[in-house]
Each structure stands twice: as C-alpha cells, then as structure tokens.
C-alpha cells in the first residue's frame, strides 16, 4: 500500500472534521432534556457540548484541523454522556449513544 501524501492526509482530516461538525450540529439541534432529569446537570452537559462545538468551528476556520477534530469529539462526548445518563429524551442512536 502506497503511503498517502501530506495533502491526501490533510484532505481526509478535513473531511472527518466536516462530518463530525455536521453530526454534532444535528445532535445539538435535536437535544431535548428528559422529563424528570436532573435539570442543572443536563444543562451543564449541553452547555459544555455547545462550547466545545463552537471551539471546533473556530479551529476549523483557522485550519487547525486536528484541534478542531479533538474539540468536536469532546462536544459530542458530552452529549453522549447526557444521553447515557438518561438526561436526554432523544433515542436516535445515529446522533447519540443510547445503548
């Protein structure tokens, strides 16, 4: 297998960043706090997800793709944690880890 060029690796990284930014944007748009959930904890996790998502957008705009990918993964991890803890109503396993 031929090693990929730096340009090919950069394009692949940018494509991953775009994919996960879109996925996390969709997840943030669908977030609903579950009835009976601990409101403060749910809001805190959602707020952290939004902050890391915004950071990811900032780093992507600056073409700091590795940092952008790291930030968007943190953002989505906060949403997954909230879903796993039962703080979110959404059971869409394409957007959230629910199992």
C-alpha positions, -999 to +999 in steps of 0.1 A: +000+000+000+014+033-011+017+059+018-006+088+014+008+123+007+005+151+032-022+167+010-042+135+010-039+131+048-049+168+052-080+163+030-090+132+049-087+150+082-107+180+069-134+156+056-136+140+091-139+174+108-167+184+084-185+150+090-184+153+128-192+190+128-224+183+109-233+153+131-228+173+163-247+203+148-276+179+141-274+164+176-274+198+193-305+208+173-323+177+185-314+178+221-343+176+245-340+172+282-359+142+295-388+147+319-376+142+355-340+146+345-316+165+368-320+199+350-288+215+362-267+185+352-284+183+318-280+220+311-243+218+322-235+190+298-254+206+269-236+239+276-202+222+275-211+205+243-221+238+227-189+254+239-167+227+225-187+227+193-181+265+189-144+259+197-143+233+169-158+257+144-132+283+154-103+259+150-117+246+117-119+282+104-082+287+113-074+254+095-063+238+128-080+206+119-065+182+144-075+206+172-110+210+156-114+173+154-105+170+191-129+197+201-158+183+182-152+149+196-153+164+231-185+182+222-202+150+211-189+131+241-207+155+264-240+148+245-234+110+246-228+112+283-260+131+289-279+105+268-263+076+286-272+091+319-308+094+308-308+132+308-320+134+272-352+123+256-337+116+222-333+079+214-317+085+180-287+062+180-274+078+149-269+110+168-265+098+204-250+068+222-282+054+238-273+017+243 
